[in-house]
Amino acid sequence: MTNYTLRSVDLHDQSRVVQLLTESWGSPRVVVGPARVHDASPLLGLIASQDGDIVGLLTYPRRRRDRGPRHPQRLPCGGRRGYRLRELRVGAIEAALVIKPQIPLIGNHGIPVRDELEMESLL
């Protein structure tokens, strides 16, 4: 079994967070919904590490107490991890490409990227 360490993002992590977001998404700017862009680098977050290396990053906006972290990425197996579908935006990627052309047109396993799922987990 693999052991991971999970901790909150702090100010010392800022440059590494920007680097990770850029490596994974093409820039720290994340398109969430129709024509909504957020800079994900200053958001609250959690870092997963293994043997001192960062292996995962979750960013989320500060919300009211009754709403927990939301992650605007596509999470096909999120239901097994307690996530619920909040919104399905059919064709949203076409509009998002105008704002952020770095979004890939083909996702994992050769699946075309066209629609956007917003998942949430209530804490």
C-alpha positions in Angstrom: 0.0 0.0 0.0 1.3 3.4 -0.9 1.6 6.0 1.8 0.9 9.7 1.0 1.2 12.8 3.2 -1.6 15.3 2.8 -1.2 19.0 4.0 -2.7 22.4 3.3 -1.0 24.7 0.8 0.9 27.5 2.4 2.6 30.7 1.2 5.9 28.9 0.7 4.2 26.6 -1.9 3.1 29.4 -4.2 5.7 29.1 -6.9 5.4 25.3 -6.9 1.6 25.5 -7.2 1.9 27.8 -10.2 4.3 25.3 -11.8 2.1 22.3 -11.1 -1.0 24.1 -12.5 0.9 25.2 -15.6 2.3 21.7 -16.2 -1.1 20.1 -15.8 -3.5 22.6 -17.3 -1.3 24.9 -19.5 -1.5 27.8 -17.1 -2.7 28.7 -13.6 -5.9 30.1 -15.1 -8.8 27.6 -15.0 -12.0 27.9 -17.0 -15.0 27.1 -14.8 -18.3 27.4 -16.5 -19.4 29.6 -19.4 -16.8 32.3 -19.7 -15.7 32.2 -16.1 -11.9 32.1 -15.5 -10.2 31.9 -12.2 -6.5 32.0 -11.3 -6.3 28.8 -9.3 -2.8 29.6 -7.9 -4.0 31.8 -4.9 -6.9 29.5 -4.0 -7.0 27.3 -0.9 -5.6 23.9 -1.5 -4.3 20.5 -0.4 -1.0 19.0 -1.5 -0.4 15.2 -1.5 3.2 14.1 -1.3 5.1 10.9 -1.3 8.7 10.6 -0.2 9.0 14.4 -0.3 7.7 14.7 -3.9 4.4 16.4 -4.7 2.2 13.9 -6.4 -1.2 15.7 -6.2 -2.8 19.1 -5.9 -6.4 20.1 -5.1 -7.4 23.8 -5.2 -10.7 25.2 -4.1 -12.3 28.5 -3.4 -13.4 29.7 0.0 -17.1 29.1 0.3 -19.9 29.4 2.8 -19.7 26.9 5.7 -22.3 24.6 4.2 -20.3 24.1 1.0 -16.9 22.4 0.9 -14.2 22.3 -1.7 -15.3 22.2 -5.3 -12.9 21.0 -8.0 -13.9 22.0 -11.5 -12.1 19.3 -13.2 -13.7 16.3 -14.9 -13.9 13.5 -12.3 -15.4 10.4 -13.9 -15.1 8.3 -10.8 -15.9 11.0 -8.3 -19.1 9.3 -7.1 -17.0 6.7 -5.5 -15.1 9.3 -3.6 -18.2 11.2 -2.3 -18.4 13.8 -5.1 -21.8 14.6 -6.6 -22.6 16.1 -10.0 -23.4 19.7 -9.5 -23.8 20.8 -13.1 -23.3 19.5 -16.7 -22.5 22.1 -19.3 -22.9 20.6 -22.8 -20.5 22.2 -25.3 -18.8 24.4 -22.7 -15.3 23.5 -23.9 -15.8 25.3 -27.2 -16.5 28.6 -25.4 -13.7 27.9 -22.9 -11.2 27.5 -25.8 -11.7 31.1 -26.7 -10.6 32.2 -23.3 -7.9 29.5 -22.8 -6.6 27.9 -26.0 -4.3 25.5 -24.0 -7.2 23.2 -23.1 -6.6 19.9 -24.9 -9.1 18.7 -27.4 -8.5 15.1 -26.6 -8.5 13.9 -23.0 -7.4 10.6 -21.3 -7.9 7.4 -23.3 -8.4 9.4 -26.5 -11.8 10.8 -25.4 -12.7 14.1 -27.1 -13.1 17.0 -24.6 -16.4 18.8 -25.4 -18.5 19.1 -22.3 -17.8 20.1 -18.7 -18.9 18.4 -15.5 -18.7 20.3 -12.2 -18.5 18.1 -9.2 -18.7 19.0 -5.6 -18.1 17.3 -2.2 -20.0 18.6 0.8 -17.9 18.4 3.9 
